[in-house]
Amino acid sequence: MLRVNIITIFPDYFREAFDYGIVRRARAAELVDIKAHDLRSWASAKHHVVDDRPFGGGDGMVLKPEPIFAAVESLAGARQRKDVAANKRVVLLSPQGKPFTQTLARELAASEQLVLVCGRYEGVDERVADSLVTDEISIGDYVLSGGEPAALVVVDAVVRLIPGALGSETSAATESFSDGLLDYPHYTRPAEFEGLRVPEILLTGHHAEIARWRCEAALEKTKRNRPDLLEK
Ligand code: 9D3
């Protein structure tokens, strides 16, 4: 059973987020347990302050290290200090992270315990990334308001890779990105919709020719939308 603990100042953001589709099924089958925790419950009891002004000056606020260290230590046991060997990964979602990829998702899915730390404000005290976190991850080159939407993305991509999470009809290994191309185009009935026709070859039942058409169509689509994938 993979244990996923999310540390956030907005635990309610995750209400219902894991109650749909494959993630819901994986939770029901006890393949994964997912909990979101309020960072403020590890802040000093007085005012539950989790942020402070940046040393050196500048705009905005920075998440303080103490509540994050306390939260991770209470959820994942004693200080990991990059203890990948124990099969625990402590992930910081941050715009400065390494790109999240299917390869990284597979690695995380092979762990026993994941702690996801969601950043907010201008950032997180760098001692968290330096001394607590095993993986600092970004989900792409665009600006989010915080790490929470990125945590949703990571959990979704990881959970569906847990053995048994996908139905027997699909295997994660045969999906798009596994062969480095985008998926081929899909069609269903009606064969003509407002004058838009489904490619004739798909209606013929010539399986070898259909496979060939799909291969070429996938290549065309990849050229158009993701030429970077072809250069590799
Ligand atoms: C407007 C503030 N920016 C100053 C240049 C820095 C900044 C800080 C914090 C920008 C975004 C954020 C919040 N984003 C995340 O925590 C985040 C994120 C993202 O923004 N893009 C892609 N992946 C991720 S993972 C976490």
py3Dmol code that shows the C-alpha trace and the ligand (Angstrom):
import py3Dmol

protein = """\
ATOM      1  CA  MET A   1       0.000   0.000   0.000  1.00  0.00           C
ATOM      2  CA  LEU A   2       1.442   3.366  -1.082  1.00  0.00           C
ATOM      3  CA  ARG A   3       0.993   6.043   1.588  1.00  0.00           C
ATOM      4  CA  VAL A   4       0.693   9.603   0.279  1.00  0.00           C
ATOM      5  CA  ASN A   5       0.691  12.547   2.704  1.00  0.00           C
ATOM      6  CA  ILE A   6       0.211  16.066   1.366  1.00  0.00           C
ATOM      7  CA  ILE A   7       1.297  19.084   3.417  1.00  0.00           C
ATOM      8  CA  THR A   8      -0.539  22.276   2.454  1.00  0.00           C
ATOM      9  CA  ILE A   9      -2.032  25.458   3.902  1.00  0.00           C
ATOM     10  CA  PHE A  10      -5.219  24.614   1.920  1.00  0.00           C
ATOM     11  CA  PRO A  11      -6.139  21.025   2.878  1.00  0.00           C
ATOM     12  CA  ASP A  12      -9.750  21.654   1.757  1.00  0.00           C
ATOM     13  CA  TYR A  13      -8.471  22.198  -1.784  1.00  0.00           C
ATOM     14  CA  PHE A  14      -8.061  18.397  -1.958  1.00  0.00           C
ATOM     15  CA  ARG A  15     -11.587  17.561  -0.730  1.00  0.00           C
ATOM     16  CA  GLU A  16     -13.140  15.248  -3.369  1.00  0.00           C
ATOM     17  CA  ALA A  17     -10.075  15.569  -5.602  1.00  0.00           C
ATOM     18  CA  PHE A  18      -9.290  11.871  -5.166  1.00  0.00           C
ATOM     19  CA  ASP A  19     -12.897  10.652  -5.277  1.00  0.00           C
ATOM     20  CA  TYR A  20     -13.067  10.046  -9.035  1.00  0.00           C
ATOM     21  CA  GLY A  21     -12.058   7.447 -11.584  1.00  0.00           C
ATOM     22  CA  ILE A  22      -8.883   5.431 -11.304  1.00  0.00           C
ATOM     23  CA  VAL A  23      -7.706   7.191  -8.130  1.00  0.00           C
ATOM     24  CA  ARG A  24     -11.006   6.473  -6.379  1.00  0.00           C
ATOM     25  CA  ARG A  25     -10.814   2.791  -7.416  1.00  0.00           C
ATOM     26  CA  ALA A  26      -7.202   2.505  -6.240  1.00  0.00           C
ATOM     27  CA  ARG A  27      -8.143   3.950  -2.843  1.00  0.00           C
ATOM     28  CA  ALA A  28     -11.153   1.637  -2.552  1.00  0.00           C
ATOM     29  CA  ALA A  29      -8.896  -1.347  -3.378  1.00  0.00           C
ATOM     30  CA  GLU A  30      -6.473  -0.159  -0.664  1.00  0.00           C
ATOM     31  CA  LEU A  31      -3.646   0.192  -3.165  1.00  0.00           C
ATOM     32  CA  VAL A  32      -3.082   3.733  -1.924  1.00  0.00           C
ATOM     33  CA  ASP A  33      -3.965   5.908   1.068  1.00  0.00           C
ATOM     34  CA  ILE A  34      -4.014   9.676   0.438  1.00  0.00           C
ATOM     35  CA  LYS A  35      -4.300  12.315   3.169  1.00  0.00           C
ATOM     36  CA  ALA A  36      -4.012  16.114   3.048  1.00  0.00           C
ATOM     37  CA  HIS A  37      -2.733  17.830   6.215  1.00  0.00           C
ATOM     38  CA  ASP A  38      -2.877  21.481   7.291  1.00  0.00           C
ATOM     39  CA  LEU A  39       0.659  22.863   7.639  1.00  0.00           C
ATOM     40  CA  ARG A  40      -0.683  25.248  10.313  1.00  0.00           C
ATOM     41  CA  SER A  41      -1.229  22.349  12.717  1.00  0.00           C
ATOM     42  CA  TRP A  42       2.600  22.129  12.996  1.00  0.00           C
ATOM     43  CA  ALA A  43       3.019  25.882  13.507  1.00  0.00           C
ATOM     44  CA  SER A  44       3.569  27.368  16.981  1.00  0.00           C
ATOM     45  CA  ALA A  45       0.216  27.204  18.752  1.00  0.00           C
ATOM     46  CA  LYS A  46       0.051  30.954  19.388  1.00  0.00           C
ATOM     47  CA  HIS A  47      -1.027  32.269  15.956  1.00  0.00           C
ATOM     48  CA  HIS A  48      -0.253  29.314  13.693  1.00  0.00           C
ATOM     49  CA  VAL A  49       2.064  31.472  11.592  1.00  0.00           C
ATOM     50  CA  VAL A  50       3.721  29.523   8.766  1.00  0.00           C
ATOM     51  CA  ASP A  51       5.378  32.353   6.801  1.00  0.00           C
ATOM     52  CA  ASP A  52       7.786  35.239   7.374  1.00  0.00           C
ATOM     53  CA  ARG A  53       9.593  38.031   5.526  1.00  0.00           C
ATOM     54  CA  PRO A  54      12.560  37.152   3.309  1.00  0.00           C
ATOM     55  CA  PHE A  55      16.098  37.691   4.647  1.00  0.00           C
ATOM     56  CA  GLY A  56      17.845  40.143   2.327  1.00  0.00           C
ATOM     57  CA  GLY A  57      14.614  41.958   1.586  1.00  0.00           C
ATOM     58  CA  GLY A  58      12.201  41.748  -1.311  1.00  0.00           C
ATOM     59  CA  ASP A  59       8.498  41.322  -1.946  1.00  0.00           C
ATOM     60  CA  GLY A  60       6.199  38.780  -0.439  1.00  0.00           C
ATOM     61  CA  MET A  61       6.506  36.110   2.201  1.00  0.00           C
ATOM     62  CA  VAL A  62       8.417  32.846   2.509  1.00  0.00           C
ATOM     63  CA  LEU A  63       7.232  29.599   4.143  1.00  0.00           C
ATOM     64  CA  LYS A  64       9.209  29.083   7.368  1.00  0.00           C
ATOM     65  CA  PRO A  65      11.262  25.904   7.744  1.00  0.00           C
ATOM     66  CA  GLU A  66      10.202  24.755  11.262  1.00  0.00           C
ATOM     67  CA  PRO A  67       6.560  23.778  10.561  1.00  0.00           C
ATOM     68  CA  ILE A  68       7.554  21.966   7.347  1.00  0.00           C
ATOM     69  CA  PHE A  69      10.379  20.019   9.036  1.00  0.00           C
ATOM     70  CA  ALA A  70       8.037  19.129  11.929  1.00  0.00           C
ATOM     71  CA  ALA A  71       5.274  18.029   9.547  1.00  0.00           C
ATOM     72  CA  VAL A  72       7.527  15.828   7.418  1.00  0.00           C
ATOM     73  CA  GLU A  73       9.206  14.307  10.467  1.00  0.00           C
ATOM     74  CA  SER A  74       5.863  13.465  12.083  1.00  0.00           C
ATOM     75  CA  LEU A  75       4.410  12.003   8.861  1.00  0.00           C
ATOM     76  CA  ALA A  76       7.454  10.166   7.512  1.00  0.00           C
ATOM     77  CA  GLY A  77       9.363   9.322  10.671  1.00  0.00           C
ATOM     78  CA  ALA A  78      12.731  10.673  11.739  1.00  0.00           C
ATOM     79  CA  ARG A  79      14.649  12.995   9.429  1.00  0.00           C
ATOM     80  CA  GLN A  80      15.119  11.359   6.019  1.00  0.00           C
ATOM     81  CA  ARG A  81      18.134  13.336   4.946  1.00  0.00           C
ATOM     82  CA  LYS A  82      17.546  12.258   1.372  1.00  0.00           C
ATOM     83  CA  ASP A  83      16.924   8.679   2.492  1.00  0.00           C
ATOM     84  CA  VAL A  84      15.786   7.256  -0.829  1.00  0.00           C
ATOM     85  CA  ALA A  85      17.025   3.861   0.390  1.00  0.00           C
ATOM     86  CA  ALA A  86      14.179   3.657   2.912  1.00  0.00           C
ATOM     87  CA  ASN A  87      11.842   3.986  -0.085  1.00  0.00           C
ATOM     88  CA  LYS A  88      10.383   7.239   1.216  1.00  0.00           C
ATOM     89  CA  ARG A  89      10.358  10.240  -1.055  1.00  0.00           C
ATOM     90  CA  VAL A  90       9.804  13.776   0.154  1.00  0.00           C
ATOM     91  CA  VAL A  91       8.698  15.909  -2.780  1.00  0.00           C
ATOM     92  CA  LEU A  92       8.658  19.703  -2.860  1.00  0.00           C
ATOM     93  CA  LEU A  93       6.410  21.135  -5.578  1.00  0.00           C
ATOM     94  CA  SER A  94       8.178  24.263  -6.742  1.00  0.00           C
ATOM     95  CA  PRO A  95       8.709  26.314  -9.921  1.00  0.00           C
ATOM     96  CA  GLN A  96      12.461  25.723  -9.410  1.00  0.00           C
ATOM     97  CA  GLY A  97      12.068  21.924  -9.488  1.00  0.00           C
ATOM     98  CA  LYS A  98      13.181  19.432 -12.111  1.00  0.00           C
ATOM     99  CA  PRO A  99      10.548  18.664 -14.759  1.00  0.00           C
ATOM    100  CA  PHE A 100       7.949  16.052 -13.826  1.00  0.00           C
ATOM    101  CA  THR A 101       8.034  13.219 -16.360  1.00  0.00           C
ATOM    102  CA  GLN A 102       6.531   9.756 -16.786  1.00  0.00           C
ATOM    103  CA  THR A 103       9.939   8.322 -15.782  1.00  0.00           C
ATOM    104  CA  LEU A 104       9.826  10.207 -12.486  1.00  0.00           C
ATOM    105  CA  ALA A 105       6.175   9.187 -11.970  1.00  0.00           C
ATOM    106  CA  ARG A 106       7.243   5.519 -12.332  1.00  0.00           C
ATOM    107  CA  GLU A 107       9.988   6.002  -9.745  1.00  0.00           C
ATOM    108  CA  LEU A 108       7.611   7.604  -7.260  1.00  0.00           C
ATOM    109  CA  ALA A 109       5.022   4.860  -7.851  1.00  0.00           C
ATOM    110  CA  ALA A 110       7.636   2.307  -6.771  1.00  0.00           C
ATOM    111  CA  SER A 111       8.060   3.961  -3.361  1.00  0.00           C
ATOM    112  CA  GLU A 112       6.240   2.980  -0.171  1.00  0.00           C
ATOM    113  CA  GLN A 113       5.690   6.448   1.163  1.00  0.00           C
ATOM    114  CA  LEU A 114       5.367   9.858  -0.471  1.00  0.00           C
ATOM    115  CA  VAL A 115       5.219  13.200   1.306  1.00  0.00           C
ATOM    116  CA  LEU A 116       4.278  16.105  -0.958  1.00  0.00           C
ATOM    117  CA  VAL A 117       5.030  19.615   0.285  1.00  0.00           C
ATOM    118  CA  CYS A 118       3.044  22.354  -1.466  1.00  0.00           C
ATOM    119  CA  GLY A 119       4.751  25.736  -1.659  1.00  0.00           C
ATOM    120  CA  ARG A 120       2.852  29.034  -1.481  1.00  0.00           C
ATOM    121  CA  TYR A 121       3.657  32.775  -1.441  1.00  0.00           C
ATOM    122  CA  GLU A 122       6.981  33.763  -2.985  1.00  0.00           C
ATOM    123  CA  GLY A 123       8.587  30.491  -2.005  1.00  0.00           C
ATOM    124  CA  VAL A 124       9.812  28.083   0.639  1.00  0.00           C
ATOM    125  CA  ASP A 125      12.890  28.497   2.869  1.00  0.00           C
ATOM    126  CA  GLU A 126      15.693  26.859   0.842  1.00  0.00           C
ATOM    127  CA  ARG A 127      16.784  24.666   3.793  1.00  0.00           C
ATOM    128  CA  VAL A 128      13.693  22.559   3.048  1.00  0.00           C
ATOM    129  CA  ALA A 129      14.957  21.806  -0.477  1.00  0.00           C
ATOM    130  CA  ASP A 130      18.546  21.371   0.748  1.00  0.00           C
ATOM    131  CA  SER A 131      18.081  19.140   3.794  1.00  0.00           C
ATOM    132  CA  LEU A 132      14.592  17.627   3.874  1.00  0.00           C
ATOM    133  CA  VAL A 133      13.443  16.999   0.345  1.00  0.00           C
ATOM    134  CA  THR A 134      14.503  14.130  -1.946  1.00  0.00           C
ATOM    135  CA  ASP A 135      12.869  15.529  -5.104  1.00  0.00           C
ATOM    136  CA  GLU A 136      12.093  19.152  -6.016  1.00  0.00           C
ATOM    137  CA  ILE A 137       9.586  18.974  -8.860  1.00  0.00           C
ATOM    138  CA  SER A 138       7.934  21.401 -11.286  1.00  0.00           C
ATOM    139  CA  ILE A 139       5.060  20.333 -13.557  1.00  0.00           C
ATOM    140  CA  GLY A 140       5.889  22.728 -16.376  1.00  0.00           C
ATOM    141  CA  ASP A 141       6.922  26.155 -17.544  1.00  0.00           C
ATOM    142  CA  TYR A 142       3.954  28.252 -16.482  1.00  0.00           C
ATOM    143  CA  VAL A 143       3.157  30.129 -13.277  1.00  0.00           C
ATOM    144  CA  LEU A 144       0.748  28.567 -10.780  1.00  0.00           C
ATOM    145  CA  SER A 145      -0.487  30.230  -7.588  1.00  0.00           C
ATOM    146  CA  GLY A 146       0.928  27.446  -5.442  1.00  0.00           C
ATOM    147  CA  GLY A 147       2.012  23.812  -5.318  1.00  0.00           C
ATOM    148  CA  GLU A 148      -1.484  22.395  -4.736  1.00  0.00           C
ATOM    149  CA  PRO A 149      -2.557  21.921  -8.380  1.00  0.00           C
ATOM    150  CA  ALA A 150       0.869  20.402  -9.062  1.00  0.00           C
ATOM    151  CA  ALA A 151       0.376  17.946  -6.171  1.00  0.00           C
ATOM    152  CA  LEU A 152      -2.921  16.826  -7.755  1.00  0.00           C
ATOM    153  CA  VAL A 153      -1.129  16.187 -11.038  1.00  0.00           C
ATOM    154  CA  VAL A 154       1.674  14.199  -9.394  1.00  0.00           C
ATOM    155  CA  VAL A 155      -0.713  12.057  -7.317  1.00  0.00           C
ATOM    156  CA  ASP A 156      -2.862  11.286 -10.372  1.00  0.00           C
ATOM    157  CA  ALA A 157       0.084  10.301 -12.559  1.00  0.00           C
ATOM    158  CA  VAL A 158       1.655   8.180  -9.792  1.00  0.00           C
ATOM    159  CA  VAL A 159      -1.452   6.356  -8.550  1.00  0.00           C
ATOM    160  CA  ARG A 160      -2.396   5.014 -11.993  1.00  0.00           C
ATOM    161  CA  LEU A 161       1.061   3.393 -12.189  1.00  0.00           C
ATOM    162  CA  ILE A 162       0.600   1.349  -9.010  1.00  0.00           C
ATOM    163  CA  PRO A 163       0.309  -2.309 -10.058  1.00  0.00           C
ATOM    164  CA  GLY A 164      -3.402  -3.211 -10.139  1.00  0.00           C
ATOM    165  CA  ALA A 165      -4.663   0.394 -10.370  1.00  0.00           C
ATOM    166  CA  LEU A 166      -5.519   0.215 -14.066  1.00  0.00           C
ATOM    167  CA  GLY A 167      -8.194  -2.155 -15.297  1.00  0.00           C
ATOM    168  CA  SER A 168      -6.954  -5.282 -17.061  1.00  0.00           C
ATOM    169  CA  GLU A 169      -8.064  -3.731 -20.402  1.00  0.00           C
ATOM    170  CA  THR A 170      -5.279  -1.129 -20.370  1.00  0.00           C
ATOM    171  CA  SER A 171      -1.706  -1.473 -19.274  1.00  0.00           C
ATOM    172  CA  ALA A 172       0.320   1.589 -18.419  1.00  0.00           C
ATOM    173  CA  ALA A 173       3.150   0.246 -20.573  1.00  0.00           C
ATOM    174  CA  THR A 174       1.142   0.468 -23.827  1.00  0.00           C
ATOM    175  CA  GLU A 175       0.055   4.077 -23.371  1.00  0.00           C
ATOM    176  CA  SER A 176       1.136   7.290 -25.064  1.00  0.00           C
ATOM    177  CA  PHE A 177       4.638   8.499 -24.161  1.00  0.00           C
ATOM    178  CA  SER A 178       5.787   4.910 -23.734  1.00  0.00           C
ATOM    179  CA  ASP A 179       6.775   4.798 -27.429  1.00  0.00           C
ATOM    180  CA  GLY A 180       7.696   8.497 -27.573  1.00  0.00           C
ATOM    181  CA  LEU A 181       4.844   9.448 -29.918  1.00  0.00           C
ATOM    182  CA  LEU A 182       1.462  11.027 -29.255  1.00  0.00           C
ATOM    183  CA  ASP A 183      -1.564   8.762 -29.479  1.00  0.00           C
ATOM    184  CA  TYR A 184      -3.327   8.278 -32.827  1.00  0.00           C
ATOM    185  CA  PRO A 185      -6.715  10.012 -33.433  1.00  0.00           C
ATOM    186  CA  HIS A 186      -9.845   8.240 -32.188  1.00  0.00           C
ATOM    187  CA  TYR A 187     -13.346   8.250 -33.706  1.00  0.00           C
ATOM    188  CA  THR A 188     -16.697   6.762 -32.824  1.00  0.00           C
ATOM    189  CA  ARG A 189     -20.219   6.847 -34.285  1.00  0.00           C
ATOM    190  CA  PRO A 190     -21.751   8.534 -36.185  1.00  0.00           C
ATOM    191  CA  ALA A 191     -19.607   7.981 -39.280  1.00  0.00           C
ATOM    192  CA  GLU A 192     -20.745  11.412 -40.466  1.00  0.00           C
ATOM    193  CA  PHE A 193     -21.470  14.321 -38.082  1.00  0.00           C
ATOM    194  CA  GLU A 194     -22.529  17.673 -39.561  1.00  0.00           C
ATOM    195  CA  GLY A 195     -20.671  16.793 -42.746  1.00  0.00           C
ATOM    196  CA  LEU A 196     -17.517  15.723 -40.878  1.00  0.00           C
ATOM    197  CA  ARG A 197     -16.586  12.180 -41.956  1.00  0.00           C
ATOM    198  CA  VAL A 198     -14.588   9.582 -40.097  1.00  0.00           C
ATOM    199  CA  PRO A 199     -11.534   8.475 -42.156  1.00  0.00           C
ATOM    200  CA  GLU A 200     -12.833   5.746 -44.526  1.00  0.00           C
ATOM    201  CA  ILE A 201     -10.051   3.273 -43.709  1.00  0.00           C
ATOM    202  CA  LEU A 202     -11.373   2.908 -40.137  1.00  0.00           C
ATOM    203  CA  LEU A 203     -14.733   1.663 -41.495  1.00  0.00           C
ATOM    204  CA  THR A 204     -13.243  -1.103 -43.671  1.00  0.00           C
ATOM    205  CA  GLY A 205     -12.164  -3.687 -41.089  1.00  0.00           C
ATOM    206  CA  HIS A 206      -8.725  -4.037 -42.772  1.00  0.00           C
ATOM    207  CA  HIS A 207      -6.798  -4.365 -39.516  1.00  0.00           C
ATOM    208  CA  ALA A 208      -3.289  -4.239 -40.952  1.00  0.00           C
ATOM    209  CA  GLU A 209      -4.079  -1.106 -42.984  1.00  0.00           C
ATOM    210  CA  ILE A 210      -5.806   0.484 -39.986  1.00  0.00           C
ATOM    211  CA  ALA A 211      -2.718  -0.121 -37.845  1.00  0.00           C
ATOM    212  CA  ARG A 212      -0.583   1.491 -40.541  1.00  0.00           C
ATOM    213  CA  TRP A 213      -2.916   4.499 -40.827  1.00  0.00           C
ATOM    214  CA  ARG A 214      -2.855   4.985 -37.067  1.00  0.00           C
ATOM    215  CA  CYS A 215       0.934   4.869 -36.998  1.00  0.00           C
ATOM    216  CA  GLU A 216       1.173   7.538 -39.713  1.00  0.00           C
ATOM    217  CA  ALA A 217      -1.541   9.694 -38.137  1.00  0.00           C
ATOM    218  CA  ALA A 218       0.252   9.538 -34.769  1.00  0.00           C
ATOM    219  CA  LEU A 219       3.470  10.653 -36.461  1.00  0.00           C
ATOM    220  CA  GLU A 220       1.666  13.558 -38.213  1.00  0.00           C
ATOM    221  CA  LYS A 221       0.047  14.681 -34.970  1.00  0.00           C
ATOM    222  CA  THR A 222       3.401  14.504 -33.160  1.00  0.00           C
ATOM    223  CA  LYS A 223       5.100  16.560 -35.901  1.00  0.00           C
ATOM    224  CA  ARG A 224       2.421  19.222 -35.625  1.00  0.00           C
ATOM    225  CA  ASN A 225       1.961  19.442 -31.840  1.00  0.00           C
ATOM    226  CA  ARG A 226       5.188  18.069 -30.340  1.00  0.00           C
ATOM    227  CA  PRO A 227       8.118  18.291 -32.773  1.00  0.00           C
ATOM    228  CA  ASP A 228      10.400  18.201 -29.695  1.00  0.00           C
ATOM    229  CA  LEU A 229       9.424  14.542 -29.141  1.00  0.00           C
ATOM    230  CA  LEU A 230      10.639  13.582 -32.629  1.00  0.00           C
ATOM    231  CA  GLU A 231      14.036  15.220 -32.201  1.00  0.00           C
ATOM    232  CA  LYS A 232      14.766  12.745 -29.392  1.00  0.00           C
TER     233      LYS A 232
END
"""
ligand_1 = """\
26
9D3
C 5.006 35.450 -8.849
C 6.055 34.843 -8.006
N 7.174 34.376 -8.824
C 8.229 35.416 -8.843
C 9.065 35.338 -10.052
C 7.754 33.146 -8.271
C 6.747 32.107 -7.965
C 6.605 31.631 -6.685
C 5.673 30.648 -6.402
C 5.955 31.590 -8.970
C 5.016 30.592 -8.683
C 4.870 30.151 -7.410
C 3.880 29.086 -7.095
N 4.071 27.893 -7.929
C 4.331 26.693 -7.408
O 4.385 26.560 -6.206
C 4.582 25.573 -8.291
C 4.661 25.472 -9.711
C 4.498 26.442 -10.752
O 4.239 27.627 -10.557
N 4.650 26.023 -12.043
C 4.933 24.720 -12.367
N 5.095 23.798 -11.435
C 4.953 24.183 -10.126
S 5.110 23.164 -8.829
C 4.809 24.334 -7.715
"""
view = py3Dmol.view(width=600, height=400)
view.addModel(protein, "pdb")
view.setStyle({"model": 0}, {"cartoon": {"style": "trace"}})
view.addModel(ligand_1, "xyz")
view.setStyle({"model": 1}, {"stick": {}})
view.zoomTo()
view.show()
